[in-house]
Amino acid sequence: MLSYADVEKFVSESRGIKESSLTFSIVTGETTEDMPGGLFIPSSDRELFEAIHKGAIGSLWLKEAELPAWLPNHFPLFLTDNLTNAALTILDHYYYNTKQEEWGTMTKFIFKDEKKNEVHKISNQQQYSGTRDLAYKSLLAKGGEIK
């Protein structure tokens, strides 16, 4: 599974609890999905609020964006200058460097095809190869412009 330590390698800094053994079972920017143990990719602070209520235990966050006043101090935030690049770097690193037989349970990456209104779940190397471009387009469509 994707760990706190893995994510921390690809961001400029982090806030909240620093627990290197923490793992993320899901990585997504979709608030339509439950995400127990999830790492969220936000495009607004309202979406982050929804994600926490759906089980997110950490989030990427734009470095220059203001933090919501309601955000718990211990909630892990991974600060970056570009949400799309950070999310894709994490996705690429995870699937290039992880073999399912070594890890057992794999982290699921969930992205939405806005044109077809379909949700795609990437949970193995074969799915990754076929949907990496879709993940990129999905992240660009979300914008990631936190205000």
C-alpha positions in Angstrom: 0.0 0.0 0.0 1.0 3.6 -0.5 2.5 5.0 2.7 2.9 8.4 4.2 6.6 8.1 3.7 6.0 7.4 -0.1 3.8 10.5 -0.5 6.2 12.7 1.5 9.0 12.1 -1.0 7.1 13.9 -3.7 5.9 17.0 -2.0 7.7 20.1 -0.7 6.5 19.8 2.9 3.8 18.3 5.1 1.6 19.4 8.0 -0.3 17.6 10.7 0.6 14.2 12.1 3.8 12.8 10.7 3.4 9.0 10.8 5.6 7.2 8.3 3.8 3.9 8.8 0.4 5.4 7.9 -1.0 3.9 4.7 -3.6 5.0 2.2 -6.0 2.5 0.7 -7.4 4.9 -1.9 -6.2 8.0 -3.7 -8.9 10.1 -5.4 -10.2 13.5 -6.2 -13.8 12.2 -6.4 -16.1 13.0 -3.5 -18.8 10.8 -5.0 -16.8 7.8 -3.7 -16.4 6.6 -0.2 -12.7 6.7 0.7 -11.9 5.0 4.0 -8.2 5.4 4.5 -8.0 7.7 1.5 -5.6 10.3 0.3 -7.6 13.1 -1.3 -6.7 15.3 -4.2 -8.8 18.5 -3.7 -10.0 21.2 -6.0 -11.7 23.2 -3.2 -11.8 23.3 0.6 -15.5 22.3 0.4 -14.5 19.1 -1.4 -11.9 18.4 1.3 -14.6 18.7 4.0 -16.7 16.2 2.1 -13.8 13.9 1.6 -13.0 13.8 5.3 -16.6 12.8 6.0 -16.2 10.0 3.5 -13.1 8.6 5.2 -10.1 10.6 3.9 -7.2 10.5 6.3 -4.9 12.8 4.4 -4.8 15.2 1.5 -2.6 16.9 -1.0 -2.9 20.7 -0.8 -1.6 23.6 -2.8 1.3 25.2 -0.9 0.1 28.8 -1.3 -3.6 28.1 -0.6 -5.1 29.1 2.7 -5.9 26.3 5.1 -9.5 25.9 6.1 -10.1 27.1 9.7 -12.1 24.0 10.5 -9.3 21.6 9.5 -8.1 19.5 12.4 -4.4 20.3 13.3 -3.4 16.6 13.2 -4.9 15.9 9.7 -2.0 15.1 7.3 -1.6 17.6 4.5 1.0 17.2 1.8 1.8 20.6 0.4 2.8 21.0 -3.3 3.0 23.7 -5.9 1.1 21.6 -8.4 -1.6 19.1 -7.4 -1.8 17.4 -10.8 2.0 16.9 -11.1 2.2 15.6 -7.5 -0.7 13.2 -7.9 0.6 11.8 -11.2 4.1 11.5 -9.8 2.8 9.5 -6.8 0.7 7.3 -9.2 3.6 6.7 -11.5 6.1 6.0 -8.7 3.6 3.6 -7.0 3.0 1.5 -10.1 6.6 1.5 -11.4 8.0 0.5 -8.1 5.4 -1.8 -6.6 4.8 -5.5 -7.3 1.4 -6.8 -6.1 2.8 -10.0 -4.9 5.2 -8.1 -2.6 2.5 -6.0 -1.1 -0.7 -8.0 -1.1 -3.4 -5.3 -0.9 -2.8 -2.5 -3.4 -3.8 1.1 -3.1 -6.6 2.0 -5.5 -6.4 5.2 -7.5 -9.8 6.5 -8.6 -10.4 8.9 -11.4 -13.4 10.1 -13.3 -13.8 10.4 -17.1 -15.9 13.6 -17.2 -16.9 13.1 -20.9 -18.3 9.7 -20.3 -19.3 10.2 -16.7 -17.5 7.0 -15.7 -15.4 6.3 -12.7 -12.2 4.3 -13.3 -10.4 2.4 -10.5 -6.7 1.6 -10.9 -5.6 -1.2 -8.7 -3.0 -3.1 -10.7 -0.2 -2.6 -13.2 -2.4 -3.6 -16.2 -5.2 -1.1 -15.3 -2.5 1.6 -14.7 -1.1 1.1 -18.2 -4.5 1.5 -19.8 -5.8 4.4 -17.8 -2.8 6.6 -16.9 -3.7 9.2 -19.6 -7.3 9.2 -18.3 -6.0 10.0 -14.8 -4.0 13.0 -16.2 -7.1 14.3 -18.1 -9.3 13.8 -15.0 -6.9 15.8 -12.8 -6.7 18.6 -15.3 -10.5 18.7 -15.7 -10.8 19.1 -11.9 -8.5 22.1 -12.0 -7.2 21.9 -8.5 -7.6 25.6 -8.0 -8.1 25.8 -4.2 -9.1 29.3 -3.0 
